């Protein structure tokens, strides 16, 4: 797993290259844990991530690292499979997986509950 982290002011952009699963979680967690405490916005750029399993959901919606009081997390460049996983999780567990918080520019039609 190749992870590129770029910090600009109080925003960090983390761009993993490869699939997100239990085997690739350690370097991703390490990238987030290494962020300075002044980083208040975390942007996950998933352009180069074609697959994620439940591990990706836990990573994106999990608690902030120890010592970090408040960090806004958003995702950009979602590919088809990770987006579908997020939408299914939001449909099944809307209070846990609030996609509108993670992907603020998601059209309302995508986040509306399906019949």
HURA-V565206 format. One record per residue. N is the residue number from 1. RES is the residue in three letters. SS is DSSP state (H for helix, E for strand, - for the rest). PSI is psi in degrees with one decimal (NA if undefined). OMEGA is omega as a letter, one per 20 degrees, with the letter a starting at -180 (999 if undefined). Layout:
n->N res->RES ss->SS psi->PSI omega->OMEGA
n->N res->RES ss->SS psi->PSI omega->OMEGA
This chain:
n->1 res->UNK ss->- psi->122.1 omega->r
n->2 res->UNK ss->E psi->127.6 omega->a
n->3 res->UNK ss->E psi->122.1 omega->r
n->4 res->UNK ss->E psi->123.9 omega->a
n->5 res->UNK ss->E psi->128.7 omega->r
n->6 res->UNK ss->E psi->130.1 omega->r
n->7 res->UNK ss->E psi->126.8 omega->r
n->8 res->UNK ss->E psi->108.1 omega->a
n->9 res->UNK ss->- psi->-118.4 omega->a
n->10 res->UNK ss->- psi->12.0 omega->a
n->11 res->UNK ss->E psi->133.2 omega->r
n->12 res->UNK ss->E psi->134.9 omega->r
n->13 res->UNK ss->E psi->119.5 omega->r
n->14 res->UNK ss->E psi->120.8 omega->a
n->15 res->UNK ss->E psi->97.4 omega->r
n->16 res->UNK ss->E psi->146.6 omega->r
n->17 res->UNK ss->E psi->106.3 omega->a
n->18 res->UNK ss->- psi->-176.9 omega->a
n->19 res->UNK ss->- psi->149.7 omega->r
n->20 res->UNK ss->E psi->115.0 omega->r
n->21 res->UNK ss->- psi->-173.1 omega->a
n->22 res->UNK ss->- psi->-25.8 omega->a
n->23 res->UNK ss->- psi->-27.9 omega->a
n->24 res->UNK ss->- psi->-0.7 omega->a
n->25 res->UNK ss->H psi->-42.8 omega->a
n->26 res->UNK ss->H psi->-47.6 omega->r
n->27 res->UNK ss->H psi->-28.1 omega->r
n->28 res->UNK ss->H psi->-45.5 omega->r
n->29 res->UNK ss->H psi->-40.2 omega->r
n->30 res->UNK ss->H psi->-39.3 omega->r
n->31 res->UNK ss->H psi->-41.7 omega->r
n->32 res->UNK ss->H psi->-41.4 omega->a
n->33 res->UNK ss->H psi->-27.8 omega->a
n->34 res->UNK ss->- psi->-8.9 omega->a
n->35 res->UNK ss->- psi->141.0 omega->r
n->36 res->UNK ss->- psi->153.3 omega->a
n->37 res->UNK ss->- psi->-24.6 omega->a
n->38 res->UNK ss->- psi->-6.5 omega->r
n->39 res->UNK ss->- psi->116.4 omega->a
n->40 res->UNK ss->- psi->-13.0 omega->r
n->41 res->UNK ss->E psi->125.1 omega->r
n->42 res->UNK ss->E psi->118.8 omega->r
n->43 res->UNK ss->E psi->115.1 omega->r
n->44 res->UNK ss->E psi->115.8 omega->r
n->45 res->UNK ss->E psi->105.6 omega->a
n->46 res->UNK ss->- psi->26.7 omega->r
n->47 res->UNK ss->- psi->-35.2 omega->a
n->48 res->UNK ss->- psi->24.0 omega->r
n->49 res->UNK ss->- psi->106.7 omega->a
n->50 res->UNK ss->- psi->-14.2 omega->a
n->51 res->UNK ss->- psi->141.2 omega->r
n->52 res->UNK ss->E psi->151.0 omega->r
n->53 res->UNK ss->- psi->-160.5 omega->a
n->54 res->UNK ss->H psi->-25.4 omega->r
n->55 res->UNK ss->H psi->-40.1 omega->r
n->56 res->UNK ss->H psi->-39.4 omega->r
n->57 res->UNK ss->H psi->-43.9 omega->r
n->58 res->UNK ss->H psi->-36.5 omega->r
n->59 res->UNK ss->H psi->-46.7 omega->a
n->60 res->UNK ss->H psi->-33.4 omega->a
n->61 res->UNK ss->H psi->2.6 omega->a
n->62 res->UNK ss->- psi->171.5 omega->a
n->63 res->UNK ss->- psi->156.4 omega->r
n->64 res->UNK ss->- psi->154.3 omega->r
n->65 res->UNK ss->- psi->157.7 omega->r
n->66 res->UNK ss->- psi->132.6 omega->r
n->67 res->UNK ss->- psi->-11.8 omega->r
n->68 res->UNK ss->- psi->115.3 omega->a
n->69 res->UNK ss->- psi->-43.5 omega->a
n->70 res->UNK ss->- psi->122.3 omega->r
n->71 res->UNK ss->- psi->119.4 omega->r
n->72 res->UNK ss->E psi->127.8 omega->a
n->73 res->UNK ss->E psi->129.8 omega->r
n->74 res->UNK ss->E psi->161.8 omega->a
n->75 res->UNK ss->E psi->143.5 omega->r
n->76 res->UNK ss->E psi->161.4 omega->r
n->77 res->UNK ss->- psi->40.9 omega->r
n->78 res->UNK ss->- psi->131.5 omega->r
n->79 res->UNK ss->- psi->175.2 omega->a
n->80 res->UNK ss->H psi->-52.3 omega->a
n->81 res->UNK ss->H psi->-47.6 omega->r
n->82 res->UNK ss->H psi->-36.9 omega->r
n->83 res->UNK ss->H psi->-44.6 omega->r
n->84 res->UNK ss->H psi->-40.7 omega->r
n->85 res->UNK ss->H psi->-44.5 omega->r
n->86 res->UNK ss->H psi->-42.9 omega->a
n->87 res->UNK ss->H psi->-38.8 omega->r
n->88 res->UNK ss->H psi->-45.0 omega->r
n->89 res->UNK ss->H psi->-41.7 omega->r
n->90 res->UNK ss->H psi->-34.3 omega->r
n->91 res->UNK ss->H psi->-41.5 omega->a
n->92 res->UNK ss->H psi->-37.7 omega->a
n->93 res->UNK ss->- psi->68.9 omega->a
n->94 res->UNK ss->- psi->-29.0 omega->a
n->95 res->UNK ss->- psi->-24.7 omega->r
n->96 res->UNK ss->- psi->-44.0 omega->a
n->97 res->UNK ss->- psi->80.2 omega->r
n->98 res->UNK ss->- psi->93.4 omega->a
n->99 res->UNK ss->H psi->-31.8 omega->a
n->100 res->UNK ss->H psi->-26.0 omega->r
n->101 res->UNK ss->H psi->-39.4 omega->a
n->102 res->UNK ss->H psi->-35.9 omega->a
n->103 res->UNK ss->- psi->78.2 omega->a
n->104 res->UNK ss->- psi->-23.5 omega->a
n->105 res->UNK ss->- psi->18.4 omega->r
n->106 res->UNK ss->- psi->128.4 omega->r
n->107 res->UNK ss->- psi->141.1 omega->a
n->108 res->UNK ss->H psi->-33.2 omega->a
n->109 res->UNK ss->H psi->-31.4 omega->r
n->110 res->UNK ss->H psi->-32.3 omega->a
n->111 res->UNK ss->H psi->-7.2 omega->r
n->112 res->UNK ss->- psi->144.5 omega->r
n->113 res->UNK ss->- psi->133.0 omega->r
n->114 res->UNK ss->- psi->150.2 omega->r
n->115 res->UNK ss->- psi->NA omega->999
